[in-house]
Amino acid sequence: MIYDKKVIVHSLSGALDDMQALVEQWLTLEVNYVSFVGLNASQLQDEFLDACVMLSIRDGWTPADEADPYFIFSSFFDGERMDEAMEFAFVLGSRPVRPVCVLQI
């Protein structure tokens, strides 16, 4: 199945083992929005942002460069607010014509 370039991470465990590897994959796939929902959602978003920064440093990107290839818009919804996260994903930018990918961890 082909998904829209938006990902919702539904956290049941509150932890994600290798955020950097996921961020690298999302950058390769040109994902433009990631939302974290559930247990430790704000902490997971912080880890996500840290991974984006660490990848940009690793690859030598500087703010003087024209575009930031390591930027993915993100948000978090504490608790079990999947309906709000889905609604936000659908109204953000253009309405997706494909399903939004939900990754349950």
Secondary structure, 3 states (H helix, E strand, C coil): CCCCCEEEEEECCCCCCCHHHHHHHHHHCCCCEEEEEECCHHHHHHHHHHHHHHHHHHCCCCCCCCCCCCCCEEEEEEECCHHHHHHHHHHCCCCCCCCCEEEEC
